[in-house]
Amino acid sequence: MFNYANDIDIYREWARVVARNEFAASWSRPYHCGYIGRKWSKRYAHSHEEILQNFGPLIAHHEEMNSIFRQAIGDYGYLVRSKDVEEVLAAARYIHRTA
């Protein structure tokens, strides 16, 4: 999420810090970024396709979660980013809305 909020590669920067003790990227956090997880056991009002259709430009990444993390953060996750925090919150409400 730090990468998407700042348009940087935090892992590359971590490697630079370890190897050269320098952080070269500039960051200003131009985006708000949030993780929105869903569980297969819940019945949601909106399908995955509807989510992508309505919020596609805001979705930086989405994927099925590794089984080790599912209980804590859900079976499927969306990373949503926007310059407007209200857009991120609206996407979260839409994605989490149950039927």
C-alpha positions as CSV (number, residue, x, y, z in Angstrom):
1,M,0.0,0.0,0.0
2,F,2.9,2.3,0.6
3,N,4.0,1.8,-3.0
4,Y,0.6,2.7,-4.3
5,A,0.1,5.7,-2.0
6,N,3.4,7.2,-3.1
7,D,4.1,5.8,-6.6
8,I,7.4,4.3,-5.4
9,D,9.0,0.9,-5.0
10,I,9.5,0.6,-1.2
11,Y,11.3,-2.8,-1.6
12,R,13.9,-1.2,-4.0
13,E,14.4,1.6,-1.5
14,W,14.8,-0.8,1.4
15,A,17.5,-2.6,-0.6
16,R,19.2,0.8,-1.2
17,V,19.1,1.5,2.5
18,V,20.6,-1.9,3.4
19,A,23.3,-1.7,0.7
20,R,24.2,2.0,0.6
21,N,22.4,3.6,3.5
22,E,20.4,5.8,1.2
23,F,16.8,6.4,0.4
24,A,16.6,7.8,-3.1
25,A,12.9,8.0,-3.9
26,S,11.0,11.1,-3.4
27,W,7.6,10.7,-1.8
28,S,4.7,12.9,-1.0
29,R,1.8,10.5,-0.5
30,P,-0.4,11.8,-3.4
31,Y,-2.9,9.1,-2.9
32,H,-5.0,7.6,-0.1
33,C,-4.8,3.8,-0.3
34,G,-6.9,1.1,1.4
35,Y,-7.2,-2.6,1.5
36,I,-10.7,-4.0,1.2
37,G,-11.1,-7.8,1.8
38,R,-14.0,-10.0,1.1
39,K,-14.8,-13.5,2.4
40,W,-16.3,-16.3,0.3
41,S,-18.7,-17.2,3.2
42,K,-20.5,-13.8,2.9
43,R,-23.1,-12.9,0.3
44,Y,-22.3,-9.6,-1.2
45,A,-24.6,-7.2,-3.1
46,H,-22.1,-6.5,-5.8
47,S,-20.1,-9.0,-8.0
48,H,-16.4,-8.8,-8.7
49,E,-17.3,-7.6,-12.3
50,E,-19.6,-4.8,-10.9
51,I,-16.8,-3.7,-8.6
52,L,-14.3,-3.5,-11.5
53,Q,-16.9,-1.8,-13.7
54,N,-17.7,0.9,-11.1
55,F,-14.4,1.4,-9.4
56,G,-11.8,0.0,-12.0
57,P,-9.8,3.2,-12.3
58,L,-9.4,3.3,-8.5
59,I,-8.3,-0.3,-8.1
60,A,-4.5,-0.5,-8.1
61,H,-4.4,-4.3,-7.5
62,H,-6.8,-7.2,-6.7
63,E,-6.1,-10.8,-6.0
64,E,-7.2,-14.0,-4.2
65,M,-5.3,-14.2,-0.8
66,N,-2.9,-16.9,0.2
67,S,-4.6,-19.3,2.5
68,I,-2.4,-18.4,5.4
69,F,-3.8,-14.8,5.6
70,R,-7.5,-15.5,4.7
71,Q,-8.9,-15.8,8.2
72,A,-7.5,-12.4,9.1
73,I,-7.9,-10.3,5.9
74,G,-10.4,-12.2,3.7
75,D,-10.3,-14.6,0.8
76,Y,-10.1,-11.9,-1.9
77,G,-8.6,-8.4,-1.6
78,Y,-8.8,-5.1,-3.4
79,L,-6.2,-2.3,-3.1
80,V,-8.0,1.0,-3.8
81,R,-6.3,4.3,-4.2
82,S,-7.5,7.9,-4.9
83,K,-6.4,11.4,-4.3
84,D,-9.8,11.8,-2.6
85,V,-10.2,9.8,0.6
86,E,-14.0,9.8,0.2
87,E,-13.6,7.9,-3.0
88,V,-11.7,5.2,-1.2
89,L,-14.3,5.0,1.5
90,A,-17.2,4.9,-1.1
91,A,-15.4,2.0,-2.8
92,A,-15.1,0.2,0.6
93,R,-18.7,0.6,1.3
94,Y,-19.7,-0.6,-2.1
95,I,-17.4,-3.7,-2.0
96,H,-18.5,-4.6,1.5
97,R,-22.2,-4.1,1.0
98,T,-24.0,-7.4,1.7
99,A,-27.1,-8.7,0.0
